[in-house]
């Protein structure tokens, strides 16, 4: 499932062709994805201007001039694809409509934004912008890991006394928003922390060290366009490249890259998800 860097990359790709632009027509080709679409979604989008695109955790938020916000969640296989407009150095003509093109936004500037989702685990919703903090998908989210409210003192306080493994704690969206399996594995490898360790038993000094590492890993991944595993593509159809510099994730049985370490990366399952770590370097 796309994590924060992938969603941020898609948002950045969409912004130049959507912000300040009118949705001339919206095609909603089915009644639902993971959940039902809001009532009259096509009519509520048609003729509206997208004033601003934002990201909250793993959600893209499009603020409309109607006072509503369109929430977009990519799910496991969702793609937001741009056509009919020049993206970077390339012009992408409108493709032939595909089977899983569930929502299509025809912009007044001739761009077309297509939400294609083969597995239909994605979602879209409309909410009053002024009441977005109360939306059921957003109201319990923790701070953004790249924001100022996510800092050393905050993380030390939130992890104090917790008996859950540190990896599970960092995946808890109520503690920090947007972190997912891939990047938590990479962060814990860089920190030298065993993902099985109880969060509350890790020293404050080591917990504090996680904050800049989280920011570094996420920033590097955003710069690389995210990580392309299975279905993920950027808004222009290109792949992300951060997977080429993974040090732990998806590296089971590969030699540890730490100089002097002769162990191999191990894979275990935690809470139904694969965890990759070095049993010697991470303690």
N, C-alpha and C positions, 0 to 999 in steps of 0.2 A: 504494500500500500504506500502511495507517495507520502513522504514525510515533509517537514517544514521546508527544506531546501528545494524540493521538487515543486511544491505549491508556490513558493516565492518566485521561482523561475517562471512558472506558467503565468503568474500574475504580472510579472515584469514584461513578459512577451505580449500579453493582452493589452496592457495599458496604452501603448502608443496608438492603437487603432480603436480603442473604446472610450477612453476618458474624454469627456466633452462632446461625445457623439450621440446621435439619436438612433434608437432602435426603430427602424422603419416598419419592421414586421417580425413577429416571433412565431415560429412554428413549434408547437408542442405535439409530438407525434405519438405519445402514449399517455396514459393517465398517471403513471407512477414510475419511479425507479426503486430505490430501496424502500422509500415511503411514498405515499400519494403526493402528487404535486398540489400546491395550494389552489383554491378555487379561482377560476378565470385567470390563470397565470398568463396566458398569451395576451389577453386583452389588457392586463395590468402592466405588461412590459411594452406593448406597442405604443410608439410615439413618445416614450420616455427618454430623457437624456441621462446618460451615465456620467455623473459628476466626478466620481472618484472610485478607484479600485483600491481595496485594502486586503490585508491578510490577517486573520486571527487564528492562531494555532495552525490547523491543517485545512482551514476554510478560506475561500476567496469571497470577499464581500464587495458587491457593486452597489454603491449609493446612487439612487435615482433621484431625479428632480421632483418626483411625486411624494417624497418623504418616506419612501420605502427602500429597503435594501434587499438585493437578491443575494442569497447565500448559496454557494456552490461547494459541494464536496466531491472530489474526484473518485472516491472509493478505491477499489482494487484495480480497475481497468479503465476508468474514465479518462478521456482526453478532451481538452479544449483546443480545437484546431482552427487556425486562421486561414482564410482563402480570399482571393480577390483583392489583395492588398500587398504592397511590398513590405516584407519583413526583413530587416537588415539589408543584405545585398540581393535578395531574391524575391521575385514575384511569384506568388502561389495562385494559379488559376483555380476557379471553383471546381471541385471534383464532382463526379457523379454521386448523387445521394446514396449513402450506404445503409445497410440493414439496421445498424445500431446507432444511427444518427437520431437521437431521441429529442433533442432540443436544438433548434437552429435560430440564431439571431441574425437577421438581415439588417446591417447597419446602413444608415443614410449615406455614408461615405463609400459605399460599394463593397465594404468588407463583409465577410460572412464568418460568424463564430459558431462552430459546430461542437456540440457536446455529444461525443460518441462514447458509448459505454457497453461493451459486449456482455459483461457479467451483471450489469445493473445493480451494483452495490453503491453507486454514487447517489447523490441527492441534490435537489434544489428546493429552496423555499423562499418565500417573500415575507418580510416582517417590517414593522414600523421602525425606521432608523432610530428614533428616539427611545425605543424600548428594546433595542437589540441586546442589551446586557441581561435581559430577562428571558431571552430565547433559550429553550431547553437544551440546545446543543452548545451554547456559549456560557451560560450563567455560572457553571462550576469550574471553568477553566482557570488555571493558575497564570502567573505572569509569563510574558514572552521572554524566551531565553536570551534574546538579543536586546531586550529593553532594560532601562535603568532600574526598574523595580526588582529585577532578578539579580541579586548580588550575593556576596559571600555570607553576610549576616542572615539574610533571608533563608538561604539553603541550609545553613547550619541549624537554624531554628526549626525548619520543617522536617529535617531528618532526625532530630534529637529524639532518642528513645524508640525509634521505629524498629520493629523486629522483622520487617520484610527485607528480602535481599536488596542490595543497592540498585541492581538493575531494574527490579520491579518498581522500586520507589521512583527512579528517574523516568520510568514509562508512565507513571501516574499523572494524567493530564491535570489533576487538581493541584499538583505540586509545581509542575512546569509545563507549559503548553507547547505542543508541537514536536516534542522529542519522540522518536520512534526507535524501533529495534536496531536498525542499521547503525544509526549515529550514536546510540548509547553504547553499543559494542565497541565502536571506534574510540569513543571518549574514555571508557574504562580501560581500554588497552593503553592509551597514551598516559593515563593516570597511574597505571600499574596496580589497579585495584581489582581484586577477584570479584566477579559479578555475583558470586554466591554469598559474599559477606553481608552480615546484617547491617543495614544502613545506620542504625543507632550505635553501632560499635566502632564505626570509623571515626578517627580523630577529627576534631574541628579543622585542624590544619589541612588534612587531606581532603575533607569536604570542600573547604574554601578553594582548594586548587582545582576542583572540578569546574568552577564557574568560568574562568578564562579558557579552559580546554573546551568546554561546550561551545563557547562563542567562536573559538578558532575553528573547530571542526565544521560547525554549521556555515561559517563564513566561507571557508575553503570549498565546501560542497556547493554553495550558491554560486560562487565564482566559476565552478566547473559545470554549472548547469544541472546540478543534481546527479543522482545515480540512476542509471537505466538498468533495471532488472525486470525482465519480462515485458510488461506492457507500457511502461512509462515513456512518454515523449514530451519534449518541450512544445510550446504553442506553435512553433514553426515546423514541427514534425521532426526536429533533430533529436538525437540522443544526448543524454547527459554523460559526463565522463568521470565523475568522482569514483565510480566503482573500480577504475584502473589503479587507484592509489589506496584501496582498502589495505589496512594492515592486519585486521583480524576478521572482519565480517566475511562470511562465505569462503574462508580460507582453511577449512578443516583439513588436517593432515599435512598442510604446507609448513615448511620451516618457519619458525618465528624470525621476524626481521630484525629483532634487537641484536646488536653486535655482541658476540660472545655467548648468546643463548643457543643451545643445541636442541631445544625442545621443539615440538610441532604444535600448531594451533589445534585446540580441542573443540569439539562441538557437544553441547549438552542441550537439554530442553528445559526451559523455565516458563512456567505458566503457559504452556502450549506453544512457545516460540523458541526458535533456535538461538542459542547463545554461543559465541565464538570467543575464545580467550586462550592466553598462554598460561599453563599451570605453573610455570616457573617465574615469569616476570610479573604476574598479577597476583598480589597477595592481600 
